[in-house]
Amino acid sequence: MTMWKDMTDCEKGAILLAHHNGEQLQFKSTYTVDWFPCLSPDWDDDHEYRVKPAEPVYRRTTQDQWVVVPNMQWPLIRNCESTEHPSYKGKLAQIYKDDVLIGFTWRSYDA
């Protein structure tokens, strides 16, 4: 990030327009590591300013799935009942952060 005194007119204009449009601004001084809410900016030359980043969007999906474990290798997830053995029916839960899969769990209905 850039200190206010080192920002171009274009960068300053974007920050001022965001403030005018009611977007949340944050600031950080040369002495701090964290960003703080900027309710009434004083446009200090030794501060960095930015529009508060959007919070990540988390979503969770669940669906019935079959899992096949062929010859004790890595499990394979199937959408429909499998004739391969051993196969197990269960629930697959997936967690996404901003539409990127970040985790999943599978639980057998037998467990």
C-alpha positions in Angstrom: 0.0 0.0 0.0 1.0 3.6 -0.4 1.0 6.5 2.1 -1.4 9.3 1.4 1.4 11.7 0.5 2.8 9.2 -2.1 -0.6 8.4 -3.8 -1.2 9.6 -7.3 -4.2 12.0 -7.8 -6.0 9.1 -9.5 -5.6 6.9 -6.4 -6.6 9.7 -4.0 -9.6 10.4 -6.3 -10.7 6.8 -6.1 -10.5 6.8 -2.2 -12.4 10.1 -2.0 -15.1 8.9 -4.3 -15.5 5.7 -2.3 -15.8 7.8 0.9 -18.3 10.0 -0.9 -20.4 7.0 -2.0 -20.5 5.7 1.6 -18.1 2.8 1.3 -16.2 1.9 4.5 -12.6 3.1 4.5 -9.8 1.8 6.6 -6.5 3.3 7.6 -3.1 2.2 8.8 -0.3 4.3 10.2 3.4 3.7 9.9 3.4 2.5 13.5 0.7 -0.2 13.2 0.3 -3.5 11.5 -3.5 -3.7 11.6 -6.1 -1.8 9.6 -8.6 0.3 11.5 -12.0 1.8 10.6 -11.8 5.3 9.2 -15.0 7.0 10.2 -14.0 10.6 9.5 -10.7 10.6 7.5 -8.2 13.4 8.2 -6.1 12.4 5.2 -2.9 12.3 7.2 0.2 12.1 5.0 1.7 9.3 7.1 -1.4 7.0 6.9 -2.3 4.5 4.3 -6.0 4.4 3.2 -8.1 1.8 1.5 -11.6 0.7 0.9 -12.5 -2.1 3.3 -12.2 -5.4 1.4 -15.4 -7.5 1.0 -15.9 -10.2 3.5 -15.4 -13.7 2.1 -18.6 -15.6 1.2 -18.8 -19.1 2.7 -21.4 -21.6 1.5 -21.9 -25.2 2.3 -23.5 -27.9 0.2 -24.6 -31.4 1.1 -25.6 -34.3 -1.1 -26.0 -38.0 -1.0 -23.0 -39.8 -2.5 -21.6 -43.3 -2.9 -18.0 -44.0 -2.0 -16.1 -46.9 -3.6 -12.8 -48.1 -2.2 -11.3 -50.4 -4.8 -8.6 -52.7 -3.6 -7.8 -50.6 -0.5 -6.7 -47.6 -2.7 -7.9 -44.0 -2.6 -11.7 -43.7 -2.3 -13.7 -42.7 -5.4 -16.9 -40.6 -5.0 -19.8 -41.6 -7.2 -23.2 -40.0 -7.8 -25.1 -43.2 -8.1 -25.1 -46.6 -6.5 -22.1 -48.6 -7.5 -21.8 -52.3 -8.2 -18.2 -52.1 -7.3 -17.3 -53.4 -3.8 -16.8 -52.3 -1.2 -19.1 -49.3 -1.7 -20.8 -47.2 1.0 -23.6 -44.7 0.8 -23.2 -41.5 2.8 -23.4 -37.7 2.9 -20.8 -35.5 1.2 -20.5 -32.0 2.7 -18.5 -29.4 0.8 -17.4 -26.0 2.0 -16.7 -23.2 -0.4 -15.0 -19.8 0.2 -15.8 -17.3 -2.6 -16.7 -20.3 -4.9 -13.4 -22.1 -4.2 -13.7 -25.5 -2.6 -11.7 -25.3 0.7 -12.8 -28.5 2.4 -15.1 -31.5 2.4 -16.2 -34.4 4.6 -18.0 -37.6 3.8 -19.9 -39.6 6.4 -21.3 -43.1 5.9 -25.0 -43.6 6.7 -23.8 -46.8 8.4 -21.6 -45.0 11.0 
